[in-house]
Amino acid sequence: MAAAAAAAVGGPQPAQSEVPEQGPALDKAATAAHLKAALSRPDNRAGAEELQALLERVLNAERPLAGAAGGEEAAGGGGGPGAAEEDALEWCKCLLAGGGGYDEFCAAVRAYDPAALCGLVWTANFVAYRCRTCGISPCMSLCAECFHQGDHTGHDFNMFRSQAGGACDCGDSNVMRESGFCRRHQIKSSSNIPCVPKDLLMMSEFVLPRFIFCLIQYLREGYNEPAADVPSEKDLNKVLQLLEPQISFLEDLTKMGGAMRSVLTQVLTNQQNYKDLTSGLGENTCAKKSHEKYLIALKSSGLTYPEDKLVYGMQEPSAGTSTLLVQGLAGAPGALGQVESSDEEDQDGSQGLGKRKRVKLSSGTKDQSIMDVLKHKSFLEELLFWTIKYEFPQKMVTFLLNMLPDQEYKVAFTKTFVQHYAFIMKTLKKSHESDTMSNRIVHISVQLFSNEELARQVTEECQLLDIMVTVLLYMMESCLIKSELQDEENSLHVVVNCGEALLKNNTYWPLVSDFINILSHQSVAKRFLEDHGLLVTWMNFVSFFQGMNLNKRELNEHVEFESQTYYAAFAAELEACAQPMWGLLSHCKVRETQEYTRNVVRYCLEALQDWFDAINFVDEPAPNQVTFHLPLHRYYAMFLSKAVKCQELDLDSLLPDQEMLMKLMIHPLQIQASLAEIHSNMWVRNGLQIKGQAMTYVQSHFCNSMIDPDIYLLQVCASRLDPDYFISSVFERFKVVDLLTMASQHHNTVLDVEHERSMLEGALTFLVILLSLRLHLGMSDDEILRAEMVAQLCMNDRTHSSLLDLIPENPNPKSGIIPGSYSFESVLSTVADFKAPVFEPGGSMQQGMYTPKAEVWDQEFDPVMVILRTVYRRDVQSAMDRYTAFLKQSGKFPGNPWPPYKKRTSLHPSYKGLMRLLHCKTLHIVLFTLLYKILMDHQNLSEHVLCMVLYLIELGLENSAEDDSEEEVSVGGPERCHDSWFPGSNLVSNMRHFINYVRVRVPETAPELKRDSLAGTSSDDLGSLQNSGTAQVFSLVAERRKKFQEIINRSSSEANQVIRPPYTPKKWSAPGSAPPLTTAILEIKESILSLLIKLHHKLSGKQNSYYPPWLDDIEVLIQPEIPKYNHGDGITAVERILLKSAMQSRMNKRIIEEICRKVNPPVPPKKITAAEKKTLDKEERRQKARERQQKLLAEFASRQKSFMETAMDVDSPENEIPMEIAAAEPQVSEAVYDCVICGQSGPSSEDRPAGLVVLLQASSVLGQCRDNAEPKKLPISEEEQIYPWDTCAAVHDVRLSLLQRYFKDSSCLLAVSIGWEGGVYVQTCGHTLHIDCHKSYMESLRNDQVLQGFSVDKGEFTCPLCRQFANSVLPCYPGSNVESNLWQRPSNKSTQDLIKEVEELQGRPGAFPSETNLSKEMESVMKDIKNTTQKKYRDYSKTPGSPDNDFLFMYSVARTNLELELIHRGGSLCSGGASTAGKRSCLNQLFHVLALHMRLYTIDSEYNPWKKLTQLIEDMNSQLGNEEHQPEVPILYHDVTSLLLIQILMMPQPLRKEHFSCIVKVLFTLLYTQALAALSVKGSEEDRSAWKHAGALRKNTCDAEKSCEVLLSFVISELSKGKLYCEEGTQECAMVSPFAWSPESMEKYIQAFCLPFLRISSLLQHHLFGEDLPSCQEEEEFSVLASCLGLLPAFYQTDHPFLSASCLDWPVTALDIITQWCSEIRSFTERHAEQGKALLIQESRWKLPHLLQLPENYNTIFQYYHRKTCSVCTKVPKDPAVCLVCGTFVCLKGLCCKQQSYCECVLHSQNCGAGTGIFLLINASVIIIIRGHRFCLWGSVYLDAHGEEDRDLRRGKPLYICEERYRVLEQQWIAHTFDHINKRWGPHYNGL
């Protein structure tokens, strides 16, 4: 064991303490056995003393051991550093085992384990499960093993990665239901476990106390109090590293099960032991020294040790303590103490805070014991103390948690933890690794506090709640500053400073999360709610957040530094205030809990009152300031809401007086007005962060703790205050009072003109929300959920998970509405339809979405809710657009609809007063004024304003005032109310009230003055005009002030009898600030009804357009709902309102009819001044320009879209762009190309060649073909493995190496094709360009600094026309068009002549054409093709760099492209010519380039296979050569398709059709012979003799050369001359075929053998000569292709069954040439019969390539791979991945497996896919594609039950394979279209 001691304490120790006296060869086991025996005696004192002495010697903490900080070497302790510790541990193990073997001892103890609990402890990043169905506590978690062993089918569970670590709760019925226990922990097993024998653990009881004490001594020694600077974490870590073995030893003990744990518990909690060992008394200097260190550590932690002499004489706090003493239970807000500059411990936080000083509260009378006193009475307590001191080392935490299954320990540990709580907080605040430390703290506390029984016990016995609240209060007190809200100078309020590290880094969250956790237990929460002192302290705590992060509007400059403190502020309010509030609310659900609510409300109001006093608030908020944080208001609001909704409390009994209500409403109202200001860009100089605040305030995670309580509180205030006062306050806060005048011009003293319109919209919208929102006013939980869901779905279609995220859930987990709960799913299914994930041809993956049902749009779309819940304004527009689309589609309304009016749920009786707002004169005057202004076209009014005005009128009609009985106003009304605008306050009757004249104050320039001759008539008979003598004018502001005064003074008994003066809205402003105003009198003569009817005319653009519908059909007035009015625009809305007002009152009905009869001609438009006209014109012009732009953009977008569809579509043949090559008219001789860069058309010429845009890529897709159709499965257990032996690439490799072993290298390289792996595939988009244009295009790309997804230096670019990815240009060979008829004339030359011509043409050497641009380009593209693949895929020759290599590589490129095209066509040519591959093929141009280069090499005419195929060579033996020279490859071992390509590419281009057919015919004879030879080897000995016999009989018939039997029998007889068939015996048994060969099966075998060659030849013919491919049935493919290639004679009849032999056309006598071919093989098989046989059987029937088959459920992959170790580095990778092509397991980004700077995935992609890799990332469920030097995230093929991906497994829901997606992925892999379809590529720098 190591300790950081400066020297061995107490000078040099005698040597004997190093090594026990008995000498080094002491037998530990014998000693242990002896001691055990001694201790087992009844009188065991002697034994005990002996043991003590031994232990003291062995476990001696004095030695400065290995690596101690002092730096001396370990003094002699037997084998070098560390040996002594090892020795001590060995001793302990021996002693525990009492002389037996330690492992046997462990096993023995385990047998006594009553394992009822799992208790497995894990650390961060461990994968665990949580099942909400089984959990009682929301923190419940299970390890994977217990989860899979239990039954959770159909449960709501998810998998998660542990953030902080945790422990498995299986078996703990306090935390989860027993039904969820796994099989192991279901049995309550304590009964059947035998009792532990006494002597088994006897030694442990003696040894362990000393061992633990020794550990504690080391910890004491090792801790050096950090100097003033940073704590030396390095030293601490060093000590911990050295203690690793000891702590691990303890950890292993805990894993031995219950028996050992109870011994440990005894040791750890036994106070006597602790006292004896640690008191530091006695003569042992070492122990004394140790005890002193312990006391120093305590003191420096700012803790007193009660025995200290100084205890209560408060000694000066040492540097470490800056904890403040706060008055807690005293409750009075502390008088501010001295403001001091920050003390030493805040070096970190203070610089950024500028001039704002921290505030300290003066010390009050806080019970100091909580914060400052610690007394340790047991090992457990001191261990925890050091654990905290060392900042929670992981090993210690795990040890302490591993003990938890022991119940006694659990209680003791919890109490100890609570006792150290304040100390934990202090350490956390100072820590530099606060994140790690926070996680470790929560790792422990969540295990303790989730258990209700335990939490209750600790609350009762240890004052847990007091401690927590006090500690939180202390913590926040360290970062308080003076509040600047309202009265900056004299404010006494303090708030937390959001710029401090404590808040910025969320350092407080472990404490808050514990607090929330314990409040979720009812018994604990009740204690909290009953304890008045605690509530006072808590409100005190909450008030620190009230008004934090104050924003001041910048009026001049833009702020230079945008502070981001608002994140911290919102997080703090949500976590520290709102979540505890929701926790408390969840326990106030029933009548019996009324008392609790009363308590909270009472102390909340007291705290609010204190707050108003502290900030000196009277009645006007300070201008240009806003804080979004009013947690006290929100506590008050939410408890009120709960009281009314669940506890049947009377609202009025909880409300304060009017004056307090007025104050309460001000700040929430200020926030609403500020939101409107922020959206009107009035705060733009404060930077983007203020918008961020406005958005966070309404965002789904915050809204129900922020905006919802605010609006509810305003609703409560509005329902209780005077409505006129409230309405005028609203307009005043929104600064639009001056706008509400009848005059056409006004002067606004507080707002700029450009902000007026949006602020007015804001004010009206706010009123609409206030009056129509029912979230807390009577909606049930399910109705709320439904409304929220509809609002979110109307904005956009949503995925299930985003919907869960967007719906504000009650943040308390025990509230019942858990996301994903039953009600969520059932509501979702009633309001939305599921749209399954779709796949677009562009490849972009859609998720499964939910979209609103039609009836939801029809009846439930609620614009008000949408406006309330939108974070971005564009979402409101999006909802309206979707609504419009729905109405058009369903034919309900064709035009542009207005937001529909939605009926509301009924109000809870307590809030009925809210509706008085709709029936107050002030609102009616505002509505009347606005209607008039809109009708008169005053400026700054919008359709939105009208919409809201009508909405308010309609709300008023729907909620008619109860007290005013209708029709009460007699006809003599006007006389009675000469003093005001409207007779009463009922909207229904006020609507018909005519207002004749209005006096307004207008600027002297106003147009009204010019025509106001009317003022001359006697003013006495003007009905609504007062005596002109009275100068007082009615003003909203004045009215509000007066109301406020009345309420304050309570002077008159009935405040409302004050006479109202006439109404002219004019703010009191300082004289001279505004232009001079003068009074004018306007003649209006309108009522609200008449204004509405005129508006109808105006909106519809026709005079007298309104005709009352009830004149035709009186029923209209009786029907409650008329569907035709539900949806529509403004006209519909006006009609609906008129109808409703007529329904409510006979008088209104009569007046409407009258107005319609008069049909007033529309009011003459008022004269518009030039200036106004100018602004109007400007607006109009802008509007028109905007519309034009929109139209253009839309047109452009649709054009682009249609282009993309045609250009990018990969799969459907209809809308292809054929290659731009002129059509096949016979007279055209030259092909014409369009250059997509310069736009000119013309032929490709030698000096200005044109080229095709191509993408060259290496591909190993062909190599992945296998010979069985069953796709391989991804291995998901150790047994399943995938071996690549049967892949096409492997088989071809084996064949080539076999040939190279026995035959001449150069000849081997002509006998096969390569390119199965790493072959070069060439594809084009079909667009052409001039090569010189391309070069300049590349230059411009190189200079373009925009970050592209491709690398121009590697020659990559995108096609200028269709933007498809490309990396080269393939020159087009000048000259005749492909399809010209010249070469297609049927010739009647004999086969012999053609054979000669072919030979002659091949013999001509092909000189490289002269140095033209074309030839240069051909050369460079050939270079590109070579460089596309790696060297290992090009060089197969034994002599590196031999020309044979190049030759082989070139014709193999042609082979690769033909084979791949065949695969793209589905592996056969049955479908004929209709395939996309053909139309965009560049094979023709590719052939020219290859042929040009191949003709540079001549095959020696001696070795040209053409000779062997077409002539009988006299002396065969000369060819076979001598023994030492390796022979040529026999012709029967050649690959026929390769021969075809060699023959064709060796011919001068362009090739003639007749020569092509001749080559195919000759090669077919060879192919057929190969088929017979292979068949002969496949058959058994009997089969062969039968065939030989049968054929010999027909040998001399006329068509012997075309008879299968004859030829087969001949081949057999020829080959049997050698040893080919001799090696019968054991091997042969395997070859015996299971069925007997019939002529049909033989024919089938031969056809299948020959088909691949016919397919490739047909494809080649199709490309070279432009002939269409015929389509056919599968069974007739052979004959159709044969006749298409000209192998079948034209006169061939098809009546009798078709035989492949009939296609043969031998160039020389069949039997002779067969003899010649067979003799080559014969001489080879003499020596190597086995290999000879293997080479004859060529496997040619490859099935299509497939990716690995994946299991249905993702969990099976995840569980196997996420713990699997990598085969290279044998570690469990951090990011494991698996290749979906071959199943290899790799480390993504793992540096462990890096080779030459390539990480493993990149390396594997090169080896497995020649640069293309498809990997499934195990921990993310995502597929990643590597293509060359780039990579992209492709998406996931595993979706959850709602059709969504779960990237990074964040949600952890079960995932299932989506077959369609996997097919799309496979399709893109086979078609090589990753580059075209996936758009987001980035470079990987070999780091994946």
Disulfide bonds with the S-S distance in Angstrom:
none
